[in-house]
Amino acid sequence: MRNKNSLGRTAVKIADAVRAGVLDGKTPDGQFLMSERELAVEYAADKKTVRRALKALEAEGLIQAVDRHGYRVVPGAFDPDRGCPVAYLSSENRDVAEWHVPAALILPALQEAGSRMNWSLLASGSRHRSPKEIVAELRSLRCGGVVLDNDDAPVLEALRQFGIPVVMVDRWVEDAGFDCVMQDGQMGGALAVRYLLEKGCRRVAWFGPAEKTPHNLDRFSGMAGALDEAGLSLEPGLNIKVEGNTI
């Protein structure tokens, strides 16, 4: 938090008033504040003083600047005492009891991490739900960030527009604009090949889904790299691709 003495009395007054409105919920999540000009009139201050106050609040994580739009309230304002700091938004159904792997394994790990910080965690599914409904739920529970394993384009766009911090897990979408954490499928493919080579195999086949998802390409590259490392290559007839779940 910026030293109040460095702001000046008027800037501190403006920052305190705007902060109180955010923390009291009077300024809803995602809503834009009054413009710098309007705040300057409201508090009889010049624009530079208003800007200093807003920059101090931005450094606290309460508001964020949006090009050509002004400043808006960060969803949840990152206050664990006021709502769910983090939401885990899965591509599964809304009923957590029906979740499958890997979502069913990721959820308890997130819950354990949250409990260590005394944070509550919203677990919700996005299947058969509109982006508008999802954002409304995040807003109502004052979530400050989302762990997302959904790569649906409308959902991604809705979260970008909402302005909430997002980390994609077990998913990767090029140019999504979000940080991403994915399992190391490349190393898995390499380790599988090295194991077979240690067993004396010299003709290794690739048997996997035909769909070119980030996970599949990652594993395939690990397998191909390990073969190349051993001076071998994947023979055309041994590249077996499976459609869907059929064998």
Salt bridges, closest charged atoms under 4 A:
ASP16 OD1 - LYS4 NZ 3.64
ASP16 OD1 - ARG19 NH1 2.69
ASP29 OD1 - ARG142 NH2 3.39
GLU36 OE1 - ARG51 NH2 2.72
GLU58 OE1 - LYS55 NZ 3.48
GLU60 OE2 - ARG19 NH2 2.85
GLU92 OE1 - HIS100 ND1 3.35
GLU112 OE2 - ARG116 NH1 3.58
GLU133 OE2 - ARG94 NH1 3.57
GLU133 OE2 - ARG129 NE 3.43
GLU137 OE2 - ARG94 NH2 2.88
GLU137 OE1 - ARG129 NH2 3.05
ASP151 OD2 - ARG171 NH1 3.32
GLU157 OE1 - ARG160 NH2 3.03
ASP170 OD1 - HIS215 NE2 2.98
GLU229 OE1 - ARG194 NH2 3.47
GLU235 OE1 - ARG203 NH2 2.96
